[in-house]
């Protein structure tokens, strides 16, 4: 099996149905869906889990898995779901997020196969020695009606500033074999795990020019309280993986380039499209140089 798609939910209501329907509409059917429910008691969610999803479990037991278990939060829930993964690549879709179109998994699968063939034909890596990969693409931000370009070439500054959106990343499942998400981090555990993959596990990051997901936005990490927590955790995590002189340098660069203003512009539906167009041009210009 190629893809394992993890959907974590707690009283998600119709958003859970929307995400599952999006997955089921894919033309590529080589996937499994692991739904991790943390103990929903809201009527719409319970009805969906106990009726429609149960029917899918009976009809397609090789494609759908339901895990109903208490957890301490979203990252603990993800860790619990990861113990059921059987696919080669793992994608996390939050409730309310959807695939951008019906052909996303087909296009991603083709890109992965093409990359693996190219690496094998070059003779640079034997299968047993192959570095684990994170394949990532772009997202469509539904709140601002804007395409968001991921950085096609990651370096230290990109890791400090702007990693690919979680919903656009296909992780080699082996990257979770050693360790899952560090639940000591309430908001940034996915960020910390990506840096662990990049700096410690030496995972190869491979950009795909594919719009992967329609990202709902406005969720858990974007409340005022969690934004403060996010900044605090970002400082701690970057200090773990980057030397202090680089952290100071990047912090200064962010201040000089008015990062808070740019964040506001990117999040405003009126200005987001212009901002993302300029950002895309700059990213590709930097890549070419």
C-alpha positions as CSV (number, residue, x, y, z in Angstrom):
1,X,0.0,0.0,0.0
2,X,1.3,3.4,-1.0
3,X,-0.5,6.0,1.1
4,X,-1.7,6.1,4.8
5,X,-3.9,9.1,5.4
6,X,-4.5,10.0,9.1
7,X,-7.5,12.0,10.1
8,X,-7.7,13.0,13.7
9,X,-11.1,14.1,15.0
10,X,-13.0,15.2,18.2
11,X,-16.6,16.4,17.7
12,X,-15.8,17.5,14.2
13,X,-19.3,17.1,12.9
14,X,-19.8,17.6,9.1
15,X,-16.1,18.5,8.7
16,X,-15.2,14.9,9.2
17,X,-17.6,13.8,6.5
18,X,-16.2,16.5,4.1
19,X,-12.6,15.2,4.6
20,X,-13.5,11.5,4.2
21,X,-15.6,12.2,1.1
22,X,-12.7,14.1,-0.4
23,X,-10.4,11.1,0.2
24,X,-12.9,8.6,-1.2
25,X,-13.3,10.7,-4.4
26,X,-9.6,10.2,-5.3
27,X,-9.0,8.4,-8.7
28,X,-6.0,6.7,-7.1
29,X,-7.3,4.1,-4.7
30,X,-4.1,2.7,-3.3
31,X,-4.5,4.2,0.2
32,X,-5.8,3.5,3.7
33,X,-7.6,6.0,5.9
34,X,-7.0,5.9,9.7
35,X,-9.6,7.9,11.6
36,X,-8.5,8.6,15.1
37,X,-11.4,9.7,17.3
38,X,-10.6,11.0,20.8
39,X,-14.0,10.3,22.3
40,X,-16.5,12.4,20.5
41,X,-19.9,12.8,22.1
42,X,-21.4,15.3,19.8
43,X,-24.4,13.8,18.0
44,X,-23.5,14.4,14.3
45,X,-20.0,13.1,14.8
46,X,-21.1,10.0,16.7
47,X,-23.8,9.2,14.1
48,X,-21.3,9.4,11.3
49,X,-18.7,7.2,13.1
50,X,-21.2,4.6,14.2
51,X,-23.2,4.4,10.9
52,X,-21.5,5.7,7.7
53,X,-17.9,5.0,8.8
54,X,-18.8,1.6,10.2
55,X,-20.4,0.7,6.8
56,X,-17.1,1.7,5.1
57,X,-15.2,-0.4,7.6
58,X,-17.4,-3.4,6.6
59,X,-17.2,-2.7,2.9
60,X,-13.5,-1.8,2.6
61,X,-11.8,-3.2,5.7
62,X,-8.4,-2.9,3.9
63,X,-8.9,0.8,3.3
64,X,-10.5,2.2,6.5
65,X,-9.5,1.9,10.1
66,X,-11.3,3.5,13.1
67,X,-9.4,4.0,16.3
68,X,-11.6,5.3,19.2
69,X,-9.4,6.0,22.2
70,X,-8.8,8.8,24.7
71,X,-5.8,11.0,24.0
72,X,-4.1,14.0,25.6
73,X,-4.3,16.2,22.5
74,X,-3.9,16.3,18.8
75,X,-0.3,15.1,18.7
76,X,-0.9,12.2,21.1
77,X,-3.9,11.3,18.8
78,X,-1.6,11.4,15.8
79,X,0.9,9.1,17.6
80,X,-1.8,6.6,18.4
81,X,-2.9,6.6,14.8
82,X,0.7,6.1,13.6
83,X,0.8,2.7,15.3
84,X,-1.8,1.4,12.7
85,X,0.0,2.7,9.6
86,X,0.7,0.1,6.9
87,X,1.4,2.3,3.9
88,X,4.7,3.6,2.6
89,X,3.9,7.3,2.9
90,X,1.9,9.1,5.6
91,X,-0.2,12.2,5.1
92,X,-2.1,14.1,7.9
93,X,-5.4,15.7,6.9
94,X,-7.2,17.7,9.6
95,X,-11.0,17.6,9.7
96,X,-12.2,20.3,7.3
97,X,-9.2,19.9,5.0
98,X,-9.7,18.3,1.6
99,X,-7.7,17.2,-1.4
100,X,-7.4,20.0,-3.9
101,X,-8.8,17.8,-6.7
102,X,-9.6,14.1,-7.5
103,X,-6.2,13.4,-9.0
104,X,-3.9,14.5,-6.1
105,X,-2.9,11.0,-5.0
106,X,-2.4,9.8,-8.6
107,X,-0.1,12.8,-9.4
108,X,1.8,12.4,-6.1
109,X,2.3,8.7,-6.7
110,X,3.6,9.3,-10.2
111,X,6.1,11.9,-8.9
112,X,7.3,9.6,-6.2
113,X,7.8,6.7,-8.7
114,X,9.5,9.0,-11.1
115,X,11.9,10.2,-8.4
116,X,12.7,6.7,-7.3
117,X,13.4,5.5,-10.8
118,X,15.7,8.5,-11.4
119,X,17.6,7.8,-8.3
120,X,18.0,4.1,-9.2
121,X,19.0,4.8,-12.8
122,X,21.7,7.2,-11.6
123,X,23.1,4.4,-9.4
124,X,23.7,6.9,-6.5
125,X,21.8,4.8,-4.0
126,X,21.0,1.2,-3.5
127,X,17.4,0.5,-2.2
128,X,18.7,-0.6,1.2
129,X,20.7,2.6,1.5
130,X,18.1,5.0,0.2
131,X,17.5,8.0,2.3
132,X,14.1,8.5,3.6
133,X,12.1,11.2,1.9
134,X,9.5,13.9,2.7
135,X,7.7,14.7,-0.6
136,X,5.8,18.0,-0.3
137,X,3.7,20.2,-2.5
138,X,1.6,23.4,-2.3
139,X,-1.7,24.2,-0.7
140,X,-4.9,26.2,-1.5
141,X,-5.8,28.3,1.5
142,X,-9.6,28.4,1.6
143,X,-9.9,31.3,4.0
144,X,-8.2,33.7,1.7
145,X,-9.0,31.9,-1.6
146,X,-5.3,31.8,-2.4
147,X,-2.7,29.3,-3.7
148,X,0.2,29.1,-1.2
149,X,3.6,28.2,-2.8
150,X,5.9,26.0,-0.7
151,X,9.6,26.7,-0.9
152,X,11.0,24.4,-3.6
153,X,14.4,24.2,-2.0
154,X,14.7,24.0,1.8
155,X,17.8,25.3,3.7
156,X,18.4,26.5,7.2
157,X,16.6,29.8,6.8
158,X,13.6,28.1,5.2
159,X,13.5,25.7,8.1
160,X,13.6,28.6,10.5
161,X,11.0,30.7,8.7
162,X,8.5,28.8,6.7
163,X,8.2,25.0,6.4
164,X,5.8,23.3,4.0
165,X,2.3,23.1,5.3
166,X,1.7,19.9,7.2
167,X,-1.3,19.0,5.0
168,X,1.0,19.1,1.9
169,X,3.7,16.6,3.2
170,X,4.0,12.9,2.5
171,X,6.4,11.4,5.0
172,X,8.2,8.2,4.5
173,X,6.5,6.0,7.1
174,X,9.9,5.0,8.4
175,X,10.5,8.5,9.7
176,X,7.9,7.7,12.4
177,X,9.4,4.3,13.2
178,X,12.1,5.8,15.4
179,X,10.0,8.4,17.1
180,X,6.6,10.1,16.8
181,X,5.6,13.6,17.7
182,X,7.0,15.1,20.9
183,X,3.9,15.7,22.9
184,X,5.7,18.1,25.2
185,X,5.0,20.7,22.4
186,X,1.3,21.7,22.4
187,X,1.3,23.6,19.1
188,X,4.6,23.0,17.3
189,X,5.2,19.3,17.6
190,X,4.8,18.8,13.8
191,X,7.4,21.6,13.3
192,X,9.8,19.9,15.8
193,X,9.3,16.5,14.1
194,X,10.0,18.0,10.6
195,X,13.3,19.5,11.9
196,X,14.2,16.2,13.6
197,X,13.6,14.5,10.2
198,X,15.7,17.1,8.4
199,X,18.6,17.6,10.8
200,X,18.8,14.3,12.8
201,X,17.3,11.6,10.5
202,X,18.8,13.4,7.4
203,X,15.6,12.9,5.4
204,X,15.7,14.1,1.8
205,X,13.1,16.8,1.1
206,X,11.6,16.7,-2.4
207,X,9.3,19.4,-3.8
208,X,6.5,18.4,-6.1
209,X,4.7,21.1,-8.2
210,X,1.3,19.7,-7.1
211,X,-1.4,21.5,-5.1
212,X,-2.1,18.8,-2.5
213,X,-4.8,20.1,-0.2
214,X,-7.4,22.7,0.4
215,X,-6.4,24.0,3.8
216,X,-9.3,25.2,5.9
217,X,-7.3,27.4,8.3
218,X,-8.5,29.2,11.4
219,X,-7.9,26.0,13.5
220,X,-6.2,24.9,16.7
221,X,-2.9,26.7,16.2
222,X,-4.4,30.0,15.2
223,X,-6.1,31.1,18.4
224,X,-4.6,34.0,20.2
225,X,-3.4,31.9,23.1
226,X,-1.9,29.2,20.8
227,X,-0.1,31.8,18.7
228,X,1.7,33.0,21.9
229,X,2.5,29.3,22.7
230,X,3.7,28.8,19.1
231,X,6.2,31.7,19.3
232,X,7.6,30.3,22.5
233,X,7.9,26.8,21.2
234,X,9.4,28.0,18.0
235,X,12.2,29.7,19.9
236,X,12.9,26.5,22.0
237,X,12.8,24.2,18.9
238,X,15.1,26.2,16.7
239,X,17.5,26.4,19.6
240,X,17.6,22.6,19.7
241,X,18.4,22.2,16.0
242,X,20.3,25.3,15.0
243,X,23.4,27.0,16.4
244,X,22.7,30.2,18.4
245,X,24.4,32.5,15.9
246,X,22.1,31.3,13.1
247,X,19.0,31.8,15.2
248,X,20.1,35.3,16.1
249,X,20.8,36.1,12.4
250,X,17.5,34.7,11.2
251,X,15.6,36.5,14.0
252,X,17.2,39.8,12.9
253,X,16.4,39.1,9.2
254,X,12.7,38.4,10.1
255,X,12.6,41.7,12.1
256,X,14.2,43.7,9.3
257,X,11.8,42.3,6.7
258,X,8.8,43.1,8.8
259,X,7.6,39.6,9.3
260,X,4.5,40.5,11.4
261,X,3.3,42.9,8.6
262,X,3.9,40.2,5.9
263,X,2.0,37.7,8.0
264,X,-1.0,40.1,8.2
265,X,-0.8,40.8,4.4
266,X,-0.7,37.0,3.7
267,X,-3.7,36.4,5.9
268,X,-5.9,39.2,4.5
269,X,-8.2,38.0,1.7
270,X,-7.8,41.3,-0.1
271,X,-4.0,41.2,-0.2
272,X,-3.2,37.5,0.1
273,X,-3.3,36.8,-3.6
274,X,-0.8,39.6,-4.5
275,X,1.5,38.6,-1.7
276,X,1.6,34.9,-2.7
277,X,2.2,35.8,-6.3
278,X,5.2,37.9,-5.3
279,X,6.4,35.2,-2.9
280,X,6.2,32.6,-5.7
281,X,8.3,34.7,-8.1
282,X,10.9,35.3,-5.4
283,X,11.2,31.6,-4.4
284,X,11.8,30.5,-8.0
285,X,14.2,33.4,-8.6
286,X,16.2,32.3,-5.6
287,X,16.1,28.7,-6.7
288,X,17.5,29.6,-10.1
289,X,20.4,31.6,-8.6
